[in-house]
Amino acid sequence: MKCPFCLNESSKVIDKRDSGTSIRRRRECLNCKKRFTTYEHIETANLMIIKKDGTRELFNRDKIIIGLQKACEKRKVSAIEISNAVDKIETRLRQLDSIEIPSRKVGLLIMQILKKLDKVAYIRFASVYKDFKDVEEFKEELHKLLKK
């Protein structure tokens, strides 16, 4: 594993955590002493996401990470919590009976996990995902959230 800072190939593992579908390793470069994180993911069959228009695309963890990061921007949600949320989402998707999954299921699963993680992030994501047409739709979603 090359250090992203000095490109030295020698590092040591300081901490290792298993999170179901991946292993997170905290490393320290033996040359420059800077620390960085690596992830090891289990290679499995590719999931295909069926979009609203019927097109198919490969499941992309990075798209979910970016969406969660945007929803959680300026919130007290750590990168590790986001990574764990993505792991949960991917695990649940892989537990389904099919490798072809409608994007609607992915979006609903993301909202379900965000609702538990951070309610403001949930509303941010829902406002984009559900494409609220007006303030009333937004208000209804807030009302449902506050009721629970």
C-alpha positions as CSV (number, residue, x, y, z in Angstrom):
1,M,0.0,0.0,0.0
2,K,1.5,3.3,-1.1
3,C,1.4,6.3,1.2
4,P,-0.8,9.0,-0.5
5,F,1.5,11.7,0.8
6,C,5.1,10.5,0.0
7,L,4.3,7.4,-2.1
8,N,6.5,5.2,0.1
9,E,5.4,1.5,0.0
10,S,6.0,0.8,3.7
11,S,3.3,1.3,6.3
12,K,2.0,-0.3,9.4
13,V,-1.6,-0.9,10.5
14,I,-2.5,1.0,13.6
15,D,-6.1,0.0,13.9
16,K,-8.4,-2.4,12.1
17,R,-12.2,-2.6,12.2
18,D,-14.6,-5.0,10.6
19,S,-17.9,-3.4,9.5
20,G,-19.7,-6.3,7.8
21,T,-19.0,-5.8,4.1
22,S,-15.6,-4.0,4.5
23,I,-12.5,-3.8,6.7
24,R,-11.3,-0.4,7.7
25,R,-7.6,-0.1,8.3
26,R,-5.9,3.0,9.9
27,R,-2.3,3.0,8.6
28,E,0.9,5.0,9.4
29,C,3.6,5.6,6.8
30,L,7.0,4.3,8.1
31,N,8.7,7.1,6.1
32,C,6.8,10.4,6.6
33,K,4.8,9.2,9.7
34,K,1.5,10.5,8.3
35,R,-1.7,8.5,8.8
36,F,-4.2,7.4,6.3
37,T,-7.2,5.1,6.1
38,T,-7.7,2.2,3.6
39,Y,-10.8,0.0,3.1
40,E,-11.0,-3.6,1.9
41,H,-14.3,-4.6,0.4
42,I,-15.6,-8.1,-0.3
43,E,-15.9,-8.7,-4.1
44,T,-19.3,-10.0,-4.9
45,A,-21.6,-10.1,-7.9
46,N,-22.3,-6.7,-9.4
47,L,-25.6,-5.2,-8.5
48,M,-27.5,-3.5,-11.3
49,I,-29.7,-0.5,-10.5
50,I,-32.8,0.0,-12.7
51,K,-33.4,3.7,-13.0
52,K,-36.8,5.3,-13.4
53,D,-36.5,5.5,-17.2
54,G,-35.7,1.8,-17.4
55,T,-31.9,2.1,-18.0
56,R,-29.6,0.0,-16.0
57,E,-26.3,1.0,-14.4
58,L,-23.9,-0.7,-12.0
59,F,-24.3,-0.1,-8.3
60,N,-21.9,2.6,-7.3
61,R,-21.0,3.1,-3.6
62,D,-19.5,6.4,-4.3
63,K,-22.7,7.9,-5.6
64,I,-24.4,7.0,-2.3
65,I,-21.5,8.4,-0.3
66,I,-21.7,11.7,-2.2
67,G,-25.4,11.9,-1.7
68,L,-25.1,11.2,2.0
69,Q,-22.2,13.7,2.4
70,K,-24.4,16.4,0.7
71,A,-27.3,15.6,2.9
72,C,-25.1,15.6,6.1
73,E,-23.2,18.7,5.2
74,K,-22.7,21.0,8.2
75,R,-24.3,18.3,10.5
76,K,-22.6,16.4,13.3
77,V,-22.4,13.2,11.2
78,S,-18.9,11.8,10.9
79,A,-17.3,10.2,7.9
80,I,-17.3,6.9,9.7
81,E,-21.0,7.1,10.3
82,I,-21.6,7.8,6.6
83,S,-19.3,4.9,5.7
84,N,-21.2,2.6,8.1
85,A,-24.5,3.8,6.7
86,V,-23.3,2.9,3.1
87,D,-22.2,-0.5,4.4
88,K,-25.6,-1.1,5.8
89,I,-27.3,0.0,2.6
90,E,-25.1,-2.2,0.5
91,T,-25.5,-5.2,2.8
92,R,-29.3,-4.9,2.7
93,L,-29.3,-4.5,-1.1
94,R,-27.2,-7.7,-1.4
95,Q,-29.6,-9.6,0.8
96,L,-32.4,-9.0,-1.7
97,D,-33.3,-11.9,-3.9
98,S,-32.2,-10.2,-7.1
99,I,-29.1,-8.5,-8.3
100,E,-31.3,-6.1,-10.3
101,I,-32.8,-3.5,-8.0
102,P,-35.1,-0.6,-8.8
103,S,-33.5,2.8,-7.9
104,R,-36.7,3.5,-5.9
105,K,-35.8,0.8,-3.4
106,V,-32.3,2.2,-3.1
107,G,-33.7,5.7,-2.4
108,L,-36.2,4.4,0.2
109,L,-33.5,2.5,1.9
110,I,-31.2,5.5,2.1
111,M,-34.0,7.6,3.5
112,Q,-34.8,4.9,6.1
113,I,-31.2,4.9,7.3
114,L,-30.8,8.7,7.2
115,K,-34.0,9.1,9.3
116,K,-32.2,7.2,12.1
117,L,-28.9,8.9,11.6
118,D,-29.9,12.6,11.3
119,K,-33.4,14.0,10.8
120,V,-32.2,17.2,9.1
121,A,-30.1,15.2,6.7
122,Y,-33.1,13.0,6.1
123,I,-35.3,16.0,5.1
124,R,-32.5,17.4,2.9
125,F,-32.2,14.0,1.1
126,A,-36.0,13.5,0.9
127,S,-36.5,17.0,-0.6
128,V,-34.3,16.1,-3.5
129,Y,-35.3,12.4,-3.8
130,K,-39.0,13.0,-3.6
131,D,-38.7,16.2,-5.7
132,F,-41.2,18.2,-3.7
133,K,-43.3,20.4,-6.0
134,D,-44.2,23.0,-3.4
135,V,-43.9,24.0,0.3
136,E,-47.0,22.0,1.2
137,E,-45.4,18.7,0.2
138,F,-42.3,19.7,2.2
139,K,-44.5,20.6,5.2
140,E,-46.3,17.2,5.0
141,E,-43.1,15.3,5.1
142,L,-41.9,17.4,8.1
143,H,-45.2,16.7,9.8
144,K,-44.9,12.9,9.3
145,L,-41.3,13.1,10.7
146,L,-42.4,15.0,13.7
147,K,-45.3,12.7,14.4
148,K,-43.0,9.7,14.8
